[in-house]
C-alpha cells in the first residue's frame, strides 16, 4: 500500500461526509426550522466544512511529502485556521448575528462526520475479524 493512502482515504471520507451532512442538515433546517435558527445552522455548518476542507488540503499536501514531513509544515496552517475560526465565532456570538443553538447544531456536523467514519471503519474491522474468520 502506498504511503499515506490510508490516512488520505480517512481524511477524504471525513470531507465527503462533512459536505453531505452539511447539505442534508442545511436543507432540513431551512425546511423545518425558523429562519433565524436555520441561519445559525447554515453558518455553523459552513464554518466547519470550510475548516475541514482546508485541513484536508493541508494533510494531503503534507502526506505527499512522505517521510520528509515535519510538524512545522502542517501546524502553522492548522493554528492559523483555528485562530481565524475562533475570531469568527467570537464576532458571531458576541454581536448576536446568529442563533447560538443553531450555530452549535451546525458546528456539530464535524462530530457527526467523524462518528460516521469511525463507525464505518469499526464495522469493517468487525466484519473482517468476526464474519470472515467464522467462514474459514
N, C-alpha and C positions, 0 to 999 in steps of 0.2 A: 504494500500500500504506500502511496506517495506521502511524503512528509507533510503533515498539516491537513491532510484531506479530511480526517475525521472531525477535527476542530472546525474546519471551514464548513463542513456539512452541518454541524450543530448550529453555527452562527447563521448560516443561510436559512435553516429551518426556523430559528428564532425570528429572523427578519420577515420571512414569509408569513409565519403565524401571527406576528405582530400586526402586519398590514391587514391580514384577513380579519382578525379580531377587531381591529380598529374600525374597519369599514362596516362590519356587522353591528358593532356597538353604536357607531355613529348613526347608521340608518335606523336602528331600533329606537334610539333616544330621540331622534328627530320626529319619528312617527308616534311614539307612545308617551313622551315626557314633555313637560312645559318647555318652551323655547329657551328660557333663562338657564334651566338645568341642562338642557341639551347643548347649549353653547359651552358650558363648562366641560362637558364630556368631550366635545369636539376639540377644544383647546388642549385639555389634558392628554387625550389620546394622541393628538398630533405631536405634542412635545415629546412624548415617549417614543413614538415611531420614528421621528426625525433623529432623536438621540441614538436609537437602536441602529438606524441606517448609517449614521456617522461612525458608530462603534464598529459596525460590520466592515466598513471601508478600511478603517484603521487596522483591524485584525487581519483582514485578507492581505493587505499590503505588507504587514509585518510577517505573516506566515510565508509569504512569497520569498522572503529573505532567507528562510530556512534557519540553519544554526547560527547565522550571523546576527540574529535578532537580539536586541538588548532592551531592557525596560525603558531606557532613555528615549527610545524611538517611539514607544507607544504611550507611555504615561503622560507626557505633556499634553497630547491631544485629548486624552481622556479627561484630565483635570480641567482643561480649558472648556470642554463641553459641559462638564459637571458644574463649573462655576457659572457659566452662561445660563444654564438651566435654572440654577438656584436664583440668580438675579431675576430672570423672567418670572419665576414662580413668586418671588417676593413682591414684585410690582403688581402682578395679577391679584394676589391675595390682599396686599395692603391697601390697594386702591379700589377693591371690591369690583373688579372688572368682570369677574366670572363667579358663578355659584361654586362655593367651596366643595360641596358634596359632589357636584357634577365633575369638578376638576379632579377630585380624588378618585371617582369612578373611572374617569378617562386615564388617569395615571396608572390604574391597576391593570391596564392592558398588557403591560410588560410582564407582570407577575403571572397573569393567565397564560401568556405565550410561553414563559419558562415552564410552567406547570404542564402544559400540553407536550412540550418537547421531552421533558423528563418522563412523563407518563408513557409516551411512545417508546422511548429508549428502554425504560424498565419493562414494558410489555415485550419488547423484542428480546431482551435478555432472559426473561422468564420463559418465553416460548422456546428459545434455544436450549435452555438448561433443563426444563421440565418435559416439555412435549417431545422434543427431538430425542432426548435420552430414553424416554419411555418407548419410543417407536423402534429403537435399536435392539 
